[in-house]
């Protein structure tokens, strides 16, 4: 006999009311955490909608396209449970079981607390506009990097799945700074050098690393090679604005981080990150004798150039000094001292021109610098093939770079045309990427050798067995 339904007055709350939505505080906290994690930078295409994916990440192993992480149920993560969201975020495994590449910094997000993961989930599912349009480009790395299951072995070797645990011996501020810098802000993803298999090198945390054609500098506490010689105020100013006078300015991926993330963080969180950086073990480049920001002084060759060439003379842009005067001096001043207010920075006492590695100087000329602080746009035009000013050749960029280095920066550094050409192609490739064309043939040869050995072994066994069988 069927049991009659309970009267409305006796029905359970779960059956009579809709599921409660997330707490407003969780959504707002999740919004802040997403900013601290700089999710926008990678998951939003230049002209796309927020978090709709399609952004091209130029990794050393090929182009990786960021996915749609809006709550769309057809194109995004709208069908993800919180557990599936947490697994993707902290283990790099999507809801369908396929593996993400560590271009998505799940190796850093692995330390996020359950509470913060819940807040991020609340934000993405309830405060982000769903975008039902699938991303037009899909990641297609060359073999063998396109075998996503290989990440299972990579994660087993390199992924540290431990959650954040405060160090009782450190202050609350330093612990907060560590959680932000190592976890949400994933500073090590750019600033820590990587080994042959593209995992971060142990013992070299934040010691500086190539980042495409750019170079993420050493940000350990070392006073010569790192940021130990920067004051707390200078580090805070740099993180909040992308510029610290007499030290350096942000370009490339760091400019994106300042634009999308750091400038929006609370002052106490930025101060906490600075406090944590003071505790990072120093790593010294033994070939570096003085801090990069200590090089150079104001100097001008402008008077000597006046009248050097006629008004209609062809091929007169034939030296670094002349090219600098024509392309750089109007913004950075003929003396290299920069503009008033330093939107166009001084070229001396500048980590970009004083570094032992000229990557950031060459990349700034090639690709320009762009960041937005509040309503203010900071822009240096690019001079590669996409320049709206005038494209420069590899030789011209090398001439300008060498002039700037000699005049205002580290005079021991030289830039060749070949170096500029390599930067134009994305910088020097790591060993694993250089070996990629040979991996498939090597695997083929190995398989053939294995089959040959197997055939030889079968033949030997067969011959031995025949010798044991008597004739009848």
Order of alpha helices (4+ residues) and beta strands (2+ residues): alpha-alpha-alpha-beta-beta-alpha-alpha-alpha-alpha-alpha-alpha-beta-beta-alpha-beta-beta-alpha-alpha-alpha-alpha-alpha-alpha-alpha-beta-beta-alpha-alpha-alpha
